[in-house]
Amino acid sequence: MTTASPSSTEIELQPSYALPIALVLIAVPLFLVRPWVSGAIALFGLFLLFQAATLRLRFTETALDIFRGETLIRRFPYQEWQNWRVFWPPVPILFYFKEIKSIHFLPILFDPKSLEACLRQRIPLDPPAAE
């Protein structure tokens, strides 16, 4: 689900807690086999849960903006994008995009269908075929 802002060309994605919760749930039975590994996975899941609760992605006319609350953390202008991809579409877990000077990997902490729809609309690159 997306939220439209006062500007009709700006879309803010709603958070998705699926990936963080799945990691925490996977850590529970793993505790019986490998407590240290389980703890690391659970901590990472809790970290992602915090990130999903506090970060917001906004697609504007010219850039993908990342906010924490009302504070702009980073802006990624579309004109610098060369490629993007959502890994493993049946259960999306990772979002990759390449800019002219850098590569970014982000866990899917937002509604994956809205994310992909906004990407196709704003950055109409042909991503590689799904795996």
N, CA, C and O atoms as a GROMACS GRO file, in nm:
protein
  524
    1MET      N    1   0.084  -0.116   0.000
    1MET     CA    2   0.000   0.000   0.000
    1MET      C    3   0.089   0.123   0.000
    1MET      O    4   0.196   0.124   0.062
    2THR      N    5   0.047   0.225  -0.068
    2THR     CA    6   0.124   0.348  -0.076
    2THR      C    7   0.044   0.461  -0.016
    2THR      O    8  -0.079   0.453  -0.003
    3THR      N    9   0.113   0.565   0.020
    3THR     CA   10   0.049   0.684   0.072
    3THR      C   11   0.083   0.799  -0.020
    3THR      O   12   0.201   0.827  -0.045
    4ALA      N   13  -0.019   0.866  -0.072
    4ALA     CA   14   0.005   0.982  -0.156
    4ALA      C   15   0.023   1.105  -0.068
    4ALA      O   16  -0.050   1.124   0.029
    5SER      N   17   0.119   1.185  -0.102
    5SER     CA   18   0.146   1.307  -0.026
    5SER      C   19   0.071   1.422  -0.092
    5SER      O   20   0.002   1.402  -0.192
    6PRO      N   21   0.083   1.543  -0.036
    6PRO     CA   22   0.017   1.658  -0.099
    6PRO      C   23   0.056   1.674  -0.246
    6PRO      O   24  -0.026   1.717  -0.327
    7SER      N   25   0.180   1.639  -0.279
    7SER     CA   26   0.222   1.643  -0.418
    7SER      C   27   0.180   1.511  -0.483
    7SER      O   28   0.219   1.404  -0.436
    8SER      N   29   0.102   1.518  -0.587
    8SER     CA   30   0.051   1.395  -0.649
    8SER      C   31   0.161   1.312  -0.714
    8SER      O   32   0.139   1.197  -0.750
    9THR      N   33   0.279   1.370  -0.730
    9THR     CA   34   0.387   1.297  -0.794
    9THR      C   35   0.480   1.232  -0.692
    9THR      O   36   0.581   1.173  -0.730
   10GLU      N   37   0.447   1.242  -0.564
   10GLU     CA   38   0.530   1.183  -0.459
   10GLU      C   39   0.456   1.066  -0.395
   10GLU      O   40   0.340   1.079  -0.356
   11ILE      N   41   0.524   0.953  -0.385
   11ILE     CA   42   0.465   0.833  -0.326
   11ILE      C   43   0.555   0.784  -0.213
   11ILE      O   44   0.675   0.767  -0.232
   12GLU      N   45   0.496   0.762  -0.098
   12GLU     CA   46   0.568   0.706   0.016
   12GLU      C   47   0.524   0.562   0.036
   12GLU      O   48   0.405   0.533   0.046
   13LEU      N   49   0.622   0.472   0.042
   13LEU     CA   50   0.590   0.331   0.058
   13LEU      C   51   0.563   0.298   0.204
   13LEU      O   52   0.627   0.352   0.294
   14GLN      N   53   0.468   0.209   0.224
   14GLN     CA   54   0.438   0.161   0.359
   14GLN      C   55   0.539   0.054   0.398
   14GLN      O   56   0.588  -0.019   0.312
   15PRO      N   57   0.572   0.045   0.528
   15PRO     CA   58   0.669  -0.057   0.571
   15PRO      C   59   0.612  -0.197   0.561
   15PRO      O   60   0.491  -0.218   0.568
   16SER      N   61   0.700  -0.293   0.545
   16SER     CA   62   0.666  -0.434   0.549
   16SER      C   63   0.755  -0.499   0.654
   16SER      O   64   0.877  -0.490   0.646
   17TYR      N   65   0.694  -0.563   0.749
   17TYR     CA   66   0.769  -0.624   0.859
   17TYR      C   67   0.792  -0.773   0.836
   17TYR      O   68   0.839  -0.843   0.925
   18ALA      N   69   0.760  -0.823   0.718
   18ALA     CA   70   0.769  -0.966   0.689
   18ALA      C   71   0.912  -1.020   0.705
   18ALA      O   72   0.932  -1.120   0.774
   19LEU      N   73   1.009  -0.958   0.644
   19LEU     CA   74   1.147  -1.006   0.650
   19LEU      C   75   1.203  -1.003   0.793
   19LEU      O   76   1.259  -1.103   0.837
   20PRO      N   77   1.191  -0.892   0.866
   20PRO     CA   78   1.244  -0.892   1.003
   20PRO      C   79   1.177  -0.996   1.093
   20PRO      O   80   1.244  -1.064   1.171
   21ILE      N   81   1.046  -1.008   1.082
   21ILE     CA   82   0.974  -1.105   1.166
   21ILE      C   83   1.014  -1.247   1.129
   21ILE      O   84   1.030  -1.332   1.217
   22ALA      N   85   1.030  -1.274   0.999
   22ALA     CA   86   1.072  -1.408   0.956
   22ALA      C   87   1.209  -1.442   1.012
   22ALA      O   88   1.230  -1.556   1.055
   23LEU      N   89   1.301  -1.348   1.013
   23LEU     CA   90   1.434  -1.374   1.069
   23LEU      C   91   1.428  -1.405   1.218
   23LEU      O   92   1.495  -1.496   1.266
   24VAL      N   93   1.348  -1.330   1.291
   24VAL     CA   94   1.335  -1.355   1.435
   24VAL      C   95   1.272  -1.492   1.458
   24VAL      O   96   1.315  -1.565   1.547
   25LEU      N   97   1.170  -1.527   1.380
   25LEU     CA   98   1.105  -1.658   1.396
   25LEU      C   99   1.198  -1.774   1.360
   25LEU      O  100   1.194  -1.879   1.423
   26ILE      N  101   1.282  -1.754   1.259
   26ILE     CA  102   1.379  -1.858   1.220
   26ILE      C  103   1.481  -1.877   1.332
   26ILE      O  104   1.529  -1.988   1.354
   27ALA      N  105   1.514  -1.771   1.401
   27ALA     CA  106   1.614  -1.778   1.508
   27ALA      C  107   1.567  -1.861   1.628
   27ALA      O  108   1.649  -1.919   1.698
   28VAL      N  109   1.436  -1.866   1.651
   28VAL     CA  110   1.385  -1.936   1.769
   28VAL      C  111   1.419  -2.086   1.767
   28VAL      O  112   1.484  -2.132   1.861
   29PRO      N  113   1.380  -2.164   1.666
   29PRO     CA  114   1.416  -2.306   1.669
   29PRO      C  115   1.567  -2.329   1.650
   29PRO      O  116   1.621  -2.429   1.696
   30LEU      N  117   1.632  -2.237   1.582
   30LEU     CA  118   1.776  -2.250   1.562
   30LEU      C  119   1.854  -2.239   1.694
   30LEU      O  120   1.968  -2.284   1.704
   31PHE      N  121   1.790  -2.178   1.794
   31PHE     CA  122   1.854  -2.163   1.925
   31PHE      C  123   1.891  -2.298   1.986
   31PHE      O  124   1.991  -2.310   2.057
   32LEU      N  125   1.810  -2.401   1.957
   32LEU     CA  126   1.836  -2.535   2.011
   32LEU      C  127   1.960  -2.598   1.948
   32LEU      O  128   2.024  -2.683   2.010
   33VAL      N  129   1.993  -2.559   1.827
   33VAL     CA  130   2.106  -2.617   1.754
   33VAL      C  131   2.232  -2.532   1.768
   33VAL      O  132   2.338  -2.582   1.803
   34ARG      N  133   2.220  -2.404   1.741
   34ARG     CA  134   2.333  -2.310   1.744
   34ARG      C  135   2.291  -2.181   1.812
   34ARG      O  136   2.245  -2.089   1.745
   35PRO      N  137   2.307  -2.172   1.944
   35PRO     CA  138   2.262  -2.052   2.015
   35PRO      C  139   2.328  -1.922   1.966
   35PRO      O  140   2.260  -1.820   1.957
   36TRP      N  141   2.457  -1.924   1.935
   36TRP     CA  142   2.524  -1.802   1.892
   36TRP      C  143   2.475  -1.756   1.756
   36TRP      O  144   2.452  -1.638   1.733
   37VAL      N  145   2.458  -1.851   1.666
   37VAL     CA  146   2.406  -1.817   1.533
   37VAL      C  147   2.264  -1.766   1.546
   37VAL      O  148   2.225  -1.669   1.482
   38SER      N  149   2.186  -1.834   1.629
   38SER     CA  150   2.048  -1.792   1.652
   38SER      C  151   2.042  -1.650   1.707
   38SER      O  152   1.961  -1.569   1.662
   39GLY      N  153   2.129  -1.619   1.802
   39GLY     CA  154   2.132  -1.485   1.859
   39GLY      C  155   2.168  -1.379   1.756
   39GLY      O  156   2.109  -1.271   1.754
   40ALA      N  157   2.264  -1.411   1.671
   40ALA     CA  158   2.305  -1.316   1.566
   40ALA      C  159   2.190  -1.291   1.468
   40ALA      O  160   2.165  -1.177   1.429
   41ILE      N  161   2.122  -1.398   1.428
   41ILE     CA  162   2.010  -1.383   1.334
   41ILE      C  163   1.897  -1.305   1.399
   41ILE      O  164   1.836  -1.219   1.336
   42ALA      N  165   1.867  -1.334   1.526
   42ALA     CA  166   1.761  -1.263   1.597
   42ALA      C  167   1.795  -1.114   1.611
   42ALA      O  168   1.709  -1.029   1.591
   43LEU      N  169   1.919  -1.083   1.644
   43LEU     CA  170   1.959  -0.942   1.656
   43LEU      C  171   1.949  -0.869   1.522
   43LEU      O  172   1.905  -0.754   1.517
   44PHE      N  173   1.990  -0.937   1.415
   44PHE     CA  174   1.978  -0.877   1.283
   44PHE      C  175   1.830  -0.854   1.248
   44PHE      O  176   1.795  -0.750   1.193
   45GLY      N  177   1.745  -0.951   1.280
   45GLY     CA  178   1.602  -0.936   1.257
   45GLY      C  179   1.544  -0.819   1.335
   45GLY      O  180   1.462  -0.744   1.282
   46LEU      N  181   1.586  -0.802   1.461
   46LEU     CA  182   1.539  -0.690   1.541
   46LEU      C  183   1.590  -0.557   1.487
   46LEU      O  184   1.518  -0.457   1.488
   47PHE      N  185   1.714  -0.555   1.439
   47PHE     CA  186   1.768  -0.435   1.375
   47PHE      C  187   1.685  -0.397   1.252
   47PHE      O  188   1.650  -0.280   1.234
   48LEU      N  189   1.653  -0.496   1.169
   48LEU     CA  190   1.571  -0.469   1.050
   48LEU      C  191   1.430  -0.425   1.088
   48LEU      O  192   1.369  -0.344   1.019
   49LEU      N  193   1.378  -0.480   1.198
   49LEU     CA  194   1.246  -0.439   1.246
   49LEU      C  195   1.247  -0.290   1.284
   49LEU      O  196   1.155  -0.216   1.252
   50PHE      N  197   1.353  -0.249   1.353
   50PHE     CA  198   1.369  -0.107   1.388
   50PHE      C  199   1.379  -0.021   1.262
   50PHE      O  200   1.316   0.085   1.253
   51GLN      N  201   1.458  -0.067   1.165
   51GLN     CA  202   1.474   0.008   1.040
   51GLN      C  203   1.340   0.021   0.967
   51GLN      O  204   1.306   0.128   0.917
   52ALA      N  205   1.264  -0.088   0.961
   52ALA     CA  206   1.134  -0.085   0.892
   52ALA      C  207   1.039   0.012   0.961
   52ALA      O  208   0.957   0.077   0.895
   53ALA      N  209   1.049   0.021   1.093
   53ALA     CA  210   0.960   0.109   1.167
   53ALA      C  211   0.998   0.257   1.155
   53ALA      O  212   0.912   0.344   1.168
   54THR      N  213   1.126   0.285   1.130
   54THR     CA  214   1.170   0.424   1.132
   54THR      C  215   1.202   0.484   0.995
   54THR      O  216   1.195   0.606   0.979
   55LEU      N  217   1.238   0.401   0.897
   55LEU     CA  218   1.275   0.454   0.765
   55LEU      C  219   1.153   0.463   0.673
   55LEU      O  220   1.059   0.384   0.685
   56ARG      N  221   1.156   0.558   0.582
   56ARG     CA  222   1.052   0.573   0.481
   56ARG      C  223   1.117   0.598   0.346
   56ARG      O  224   1.212   0.675   0.334
   57LEU      N  225   1.064   0.531   0.244
   57LEU     CA  226   1.108   0.555   0.106
   57LEU      C  227   1.003   0.642   0.039
   57LEU      O  228   0.884   0.612   0.045
   58ARG      N  229   1.047   0.748  -0.024
   58ARG     CA  230   0.957   0.835  -0.100
   58ARG      C  231   1.008   0.846  -0.243
   58ARG      O  232   1.122   0.885  -0.268
   59PHE      N  233   0.921   0.813  -0.334
   59PHE     CA  234   0.950   0.830  -0.476
   59PHE      C  235   0.897   0.967  -0.517
   59PHE      O  236   0.776   0.991  -0.514
   60THR      N  237   0.988   1.056  -0.555
   60THR     CA  238   0.947   1.188  -0.604
   60THR      C  239   0.960   1.188  -0.755
   60THR      O  240   0.990   1.086  -0.816
   61GLU      N  241   0.937   1.303  -0.815
   61GLU     CA  242   0.949   1.312  -0.960
   61GLU      C  243   1.091   1.289  -1.010
   61GLU      O  244   1.110   1.239  -1.121
   62THR      N  245   1.190   1.326  -0.928
   62THR     CA  246   1.329   1.322  -0.976
   62THR      C  247   1.420   1.227  -0.900
   62THR      O  248   1.530   1.198  -0.947
   63ALA      N  249   1.376   1.177  -0.783
   63ALA     CA  250   1.468   1.097  -0.702
   63ALA      C  251   1.394   1.004  -0.606
   63ALA      O  252   1.277   1.024  -0.574
   64LEU      N  253   1.467   0.903  -0.561
   64LEU     CA  254   1.423   0.818  -0.451
   64LEU      C  255   1.484   0.876  -0.325
   64LEU      O  256   1.606   0.884  -0.312
   65ASP      N  257   1.399   0.918  -0.232
   65ASP     CA  258   1.446   0.980  -0.108
   65ASP      C  259   1.425   0.884   0.007
   65ASP      O  260   1.322   0.815   0.015
   66ILE      N  261   1.522   0.878   0.098
   66ILE     CA  262   1.511   0.796   0.217
   66ILE      C  263   1.504   0.890   0.337
   66ILE      O  264   1.592   0.974   0.356
   67PHE      N  265   1.400   0.873   0.417
   67PHE     CA  266   1.376   0.958   0.534
   67PHE      C  267   1.379   0.874   0.661
   67PHE      O  268   1.339   0.757   0.661
   68ARG      N  269   1.425   0.933   0.769
   68ARG     CA  270   1.406   0.881   0.903
   68ARG      C  271   1.321   0.986   0.972
   68ARG      O  272   1.368   1.095   1.005
   69GLY      N  273   1.195   0.952   0.994
   69GLY     CA  274   1.100   1.053   1.043
   69GLY      C  275   1.080   1.156   0.934
   69GLY      O  276   1.042   1.121   0.822
   70GLU      N  277   1.104   1.282   0.966
   70GLU     CA  278   1.093   1.389   0.866
   70GLU      C  279   1.230   1.435   0.815
   70GLU      O  280   1.238   1.532   0.740
   71THR      N  281   1.336   1.365   0.856
   71THR     CA  282   1.472   1.403   0.817
   71THR      C  283   1.516   1.326   0.694
   71THR      O  284   1.517   1.203   0.694
   72LEU      N  285   1.552   1.398   0.590
   72LEU     CA  286   1.605   1.336   0.469
   72LEU      C  287   1.744   1.281   0.497
   72LEU      O  288   1.834   1.356   0.536
   73ILE      N  289   1.761   1.151   0.478
   73ILE     CA  290   1.891   1.088   0.501
   73ILE      C  291   1.972   1.081   0.373
   73ILE      O  292   2.092   1.109   0.372
   74ARG      N  293   1.906   1.044   0.264
   74ARG     CA  294   1.979   1.024   0.138
   74ARG      C  295   1.885   1.044   0.020
   74ARG      O  296   1.766   1.010   0.028
   75ARG      N  297   1.937   1.098  -0.086
   75ARG     CA  298   1.862   1.117  -0.211
   75ARG      C  299   1.936   1.047  -0.324
   75ARG      O  300   2.057   1.063  -0.340
   76PHE      N  301   1.862   0.968  -0.402
   76PHE     CA  302   1.918   0.896  -0.515
   76PHE      C  303   1.848   0.943  -0.643
   76PHE      O  304   1.741   0.892  -0.676
   77PRO      N  305   1.906   1.040  -0.716
   77PRO     CA  306   1.844   1.091  -0.839
   77PRO      C  307   1.832   0.981  -0.945
   77PRO      O  308   1.927   0.907  -0.970
   78TYR      N  309   1.716   0.971  -1.006
   78TYR     CA  310   1.691   0.867  -1.107
   78TYR      C  311   1.787   0.878  -1.225
   78TYR      O  312   1.822   0.776  -1.285
   79GLN      N  313   1.830   0.998  -1.260
   79GLN     CA  314   1.916   1.017  -1.376
   79GLN      C  315   2.050   0.946  -1.360
   79GLN      O  316   2.120   0.922  -1.459
   80GLU      N  317   2.088   0.912  -1.235
   80GLU     CA  318   2.214   0.843  -1.211
   80GLU      C  319   2.200   0.691  -1.205
   80GLU      O  320   2.299   0.619  -1.193
   81TRP      N  321   2.077   0.642  -1.212
   81TRP     CA  322   2.053   0.497  -1.203
   81TRP      C  323   2.089   0.430  -1.335
   81TRP      O  324   2.057   0.481  -1.442
   82GLN      N  325   2.154   0.316  -1.325
   82GLN     CA  326   2.186   0.238  -1.444
   82GLN      C  327   2.105   0.109  -1.450
   82GLN      O  328   2.074   0.060  -1.558
   83ASN      N  329   2.072   0.054  -1.334
   83ASN     CA  330   2.000  -0.072  -1.330
   83ASN      C  331   1.938  -0.090  -1.193
   83ASN      O  332   1.982  -0.028  -1.096
   84TRP      N  333   1.835  -0.174  -1.184
   84TRP     CA  334   1.776  -0.210  -1.056
   84TRP      C  335   1.717  -0.351  -1.068
   84TRP      O  336   1.691  -0.401  -1.177
   85ARG      N  337   1.696  -0.413  -0.952
   85ARG     CA  338   1.642  -0.548  -0.951
   85ARG      C  339   1.591  -0.584  -0.812
   85ARG      O  340   1.652  -0.547  -0.711
   86VAL      N  341   1.479  -0.655  -0.807
   86VAL     CA  342   1.428  -0.711  -0.683
   86VAL      C  343   1.459  -0.860  -0.689
   86VAL      O  344   1.409  -0.931  -0.776
   87PHE      N  345   1.543  -0.906  -0.595
   87PHE     CA  346   1.585  -1.046  -0.597
   87PHE      C  347   1.478  -1.136  -0.538
   87PHE      O  348   1.415  -1.105  -0.437
   88TRP      N  349   1.461  -1.247  -0.603
   88TRP     CA  350   1.372  -1.356  -0.569
   88TRP      C  351   1.228  -1.307  -0.554
   88TRP      O  352   1.175  -1.303  -0.443
   89PRO      N  353   1.163  -1.269  -0.665
   89PRO     CA  354   1.028  -1.212  -0.663
   89PRO      C  355   0.921  -1.295  -0.589
   89PRO      O  356   0.831  -1.235  -0.532
   90PRO      N  357   0.927  -1.430  -0.589
   90PRO     CA  358   0.822  -1.501  -0.513
   90PRO      C  359   0.822  -1.464  -0.364
   90PRO      O  360   0.716  -1.453  -0.302
   91VAL      N  361   0.939  -1.446  -0.307
   91VAL     CA  362   0.954  -1.403  -0.169
   91VAL      C  363   1.063  -1.295  -0.169
   91VAL      O  364   1.179  -1.325  -0.138
   92PRO      N  365   1.028  -1.171  -0.204
   92PRO     CA  366   1.130  -1.068  -0.220
   92PRO      C  367   1.202  -1.039  -0.089
   92PRO      O  368   1.140  -1.012   0.014
   93ILE      N  369   1.335  -1.046  -0.095
   93ILE     CA  370   1.413  -1.022   0.026
   93ILE      C  371   1.518  -0.912   0.007
   93ILE      O  372   1.566  -0.856   0.106
   94LEU      N  373   1.555  -0.882  -0.118
   94LEU     CA  374   1.664  -0.789  -0.141
   94LEU      C  375   1.636  -0.703  -0.264
   94LEU      O  376   1.590  -0.753  -0.367
   95PHE      N  377   1.664  -0.575  -0.250
   95PHE     CA  378   1.649  -0.479  -0.359
   95PHE      C  379   1.788  -0.425  -0.393
   95PHE      O  380   1.860  -0.376  -0.305
   96TYR      N  381   1.824  -0.435  -0.520
   96TYR     CA  382   1.955  -0.391  -0.568
   96TYR      C  383   1.934  -0.280  -0.669
   96TYR      O  384   1.844  -0.288  -0.752
   97PHE      N  385   2.018  -0.177  -0.661
   97PHE     CA  386   2.021  -0.080  -0.770
   97PHE      C  387   2.162  -0.026  -0.785
   97PHE      O  388   2.237  -0.014  -0.688
   98LYS      N  389   2.195   0.006  -0.909
   98LYS     CA  390   2.329   0.054  -0.943
   98LYS      C  391   2.318   0.195  -0.996
   98LYS      O  392   2.240   0.225  -1.087
   99GLU      N  393   2.399   0.282  -0.936
   99GLU     CA  394   2.411   0.418  -0.985
   99GLU      C  395   2.541   0.427  -1.064
   99GLU      O  396   2.617   0.331  -1.073
  100ILE      N  397   2.565   0.543  -1.121
  100ILE     CA  398   2.686   0.562  -1.201
  100ILE      C  399   2.811   0.532  -1.120
  100ILE      O  400   2.904   0.468  -1.170
  101LYS      N  401   2.815   0.576  -0.994
  101LYS     CA  402   2.936   0.562  -0.913
  101LYS      C  403   2.925   0.463  -0.797
  101LYS      O  404   3.022   0.445  -0.724
  102SER      N  405   2.810   0.400  -0.778
  102SER     CA  406   2.797   0.311  -0.662
  102SER      C  407   2.688   0.206  -0.684
  102SER      O  408   2.601   0.218  -0.770
  103ILE      N  409   2.696   0.103  -0.601
  103ILE     CA  410   2.599  -0.006  -0.602
  103ILE      C  411   2.535  -0.012  -0.463
  103ILE      O  412   2.602   0.008  -0.362
  104HIS      N  413   2.405  -0.039  -0.458
  104HIS     CA  414   2.333  -0.043  -0.332
  104HIS      C  415   2.252  -0.171  -0.321
  104HIS      O  416   2.189  -0.214  -0.418
  105PHE      N  417   2.254  -0.231  -0.203
  105PHE     CA  418   2.170  -0.347  -0.171
  105PHE      C  419   2.089  -0.310  -0.048
  105PHE      O  420   2.145  -0.272   0.055
  106LEU      N  421   1.957  -0.321  -0.057
  106LEU     CA  422   1.870  -0.290   0.055
  106LEU      C  423   1.777  -0.408   0.082
  106LEU      O  424   1.722  -0.466  -0.011
  107PRO      N  425   1.760  -0.445   0.209
  107PRO     CA  426   1.662  -0.549   0.238
  107PRO      C  427   1.522  -0.494   0.209
  107PRO      O  428   1.499  -0.374   0.219
  108ILE      N  429   1.432  -0.582   0.173
  108ILE     CA  430   1.295  -0.541   0.143
  108ILE      C  431   1.222  -0.515   0.274
  108ILE      O  432   1.174  -0.608   0.339
  109LEU      N  433   1.215  -0.388   0.313
  109LEU     CA  434   1.148  -0.346   0.436
  109LEU      C  435   1.023  -0.265   0.404
  109LEU      O  436   0.965  -0.200   0.491
  110PHE      N  437   0.981  -0.270   0.277
  110PHE     CA  438   0.866  -0.195   0.231
  110PHE      C  439   0.782  -0.286   0.145
  110PHE      O  440   0.828  -0.392   0.102
  111ASP      N  441   0.658  -0.246   0.121
  111ASP     CA  442   0.568  -0.327   0.040
  111ASP      C  443   0.634  -0.357  -0.094
  111ASP      O  444   0.655  -0.266  -0.174
  112PRO      N  445   0.668  -0.486  -0.120
  112PRO     CA  446   0.744  -0.518  -0.241
  112PRO      C  447   0.670  -0.490  -0.371
  112PRO      O  448   0.732  -0.452  -0.471
  113LYS      N  449   0.538  -0.509  -0.373
  113LYS     CA  450   0.463  -0.483  -0.496
  113LYS      C  451   0.460  -0.334  -0.528
  113LYS      O  452   0.476  -0.295  -0.644
  114SER      N  453   0.439  -0.252  -0.427
  114SER     CA  454   0.442  -0.106  -0.448
  114SER      C  455   0.580  -0.059  -0.488
  114SER      O  456   0.595   0.029  -0.572
  115LEU      N  457   0.683  -0.118  -0.425
  115LEU     CA  458   0.821  -0.082  -0.459
  115LEU      C  459   0.847  -0.109  -0.606
  115LEU      O  460   0.897  -0.022  -0.678
  116GLU      N  461   0.814  -0.228  -0.652
  116GLU     CA  462   0.840  -0.262  -0.792
  116GLU      C  463   0.756  -0.178  -0.887
  116GLU      O  464   0.805  -0.138  -0.993
  117ALA      N  465   0.630  -0.151  -0.851
  117ALA     CA  466   0.545  -0.067  -0.936
  117ALA      C  467   0.603   0.074  -0.949
  117ALA      O  468   0.605   0.130  -1.059
  118CYS      N  469   0.650   0.131  -0.838
  118CYS     CA  470   0.710   0.265  -0.843
  118CYS      C  471   0.839   0.264  -0.924
  118CYS      O  472   0.866   0.358  -0.999
  119LEU      N  473   0.918   0.159  -0.908
  119LEU     CA  474   1.044   0.150  -0.985
  119LEU      C  475   1.015   0.142  -1.134
  119LEU      O  476   1.080   0.210  -1.214
  120ARG      N  477   0.919   0.060  -1.172
  120ARG     CA  478   0.886   0.048  -1.315
  120ARG      C  479   0.831   0.179  -1.372
  120ARG      O  480   0.857   0.213  -1.487
  121GLN      N  481   0.756   0.252  -1.291
  121GLN     CA  482   0.700   0.379  -1.336
  121GLN      C  483   0.806   0.488  -1.343
  121GLN      O  484   0.811   0.562  -1.442
  122ARG      N  485   0.891   0.499  -1.242
  122ARG     CA  486   0.986   0.610  -1.233
  122ARG      C  487   1.118   0.582  -1.304
  122ARG      O  488   1.180   0.674  -1.359
  123ILE      N  489   1.161   0.458  -1.303
  123ILE     CA  490   1.289   0.420  -1.364
  123ILE      C  491   1.262   0.305  -1.460
  123ILE      O  492   1.287   0.190  -1.424
  124PRO      N  493   1.212   0.332  -1.578
  124PRO     CA  494   1.170   0.225  -1.668
  124PRO      C  495   1.287   0.153  -1.736
  124PRO      O  496   1.293   0.142  -1.858
  125LEU      N  497   1.379   0.106  -1.653
  125LEU     CA  498   1.489   0.024  -1.705
  125LEU      C  499   1.437  -0.117  -1.719
  125LEU      O  500   1.342  -0.156  -1.651
  126ASP      N  501   1.497  -0.192  -1.805
  126ASP     CA  502   1.459  -0.332  -1.816
  126ASP      C  503   1.546  -0.414  -1.723
  126ASP      O  504   1.660  -0.445  -1.758
  127PRO      N  505   1.494  -0.450  -1.604
  127PRO     CA  506   1.576  -0.532  -1.516
  127PRO      C  507   1.591  -0.672  -1.574
  127PRO      O  508   1.508  -0.714  -1.654
  128PRO      N  509   1.696  -0.744  -1.536
  128PRO     CA  510   1.715  -0.880  -1.587
  128PRO      C  511   1.596  -0.968  -1.549
  128PRO      O  512   1.522  -0.937  -1.456
  129ALA      N  513   1.580  -1.076  -1.620
  129ALA     CA  514   1.471  -1.169  -1.593
  129ALA      C  515   1.481  -1.221  -1.451
  129ALA      O  516   1.591  -1.233  -1.396
  130ALA      N  517   1.367  -1.252  -1.392
  130ALA     CA  518   1.364  -1.302  -1.254
  130ALA      C  519   1.432  -1.437  -1.244
  130ALA      O  520   1.434  -1.517  -1.338
  131GLU      N  521   1.490  -1.460  -1.125
  131GLU     CA  522   1.558  -1.588  -1.102
  131GLU      C  523   1.458  -1.696  -1.072
  131GLU      O  524   1.497  -1.811  -1.051
   0.00000   0.00000   0.00000
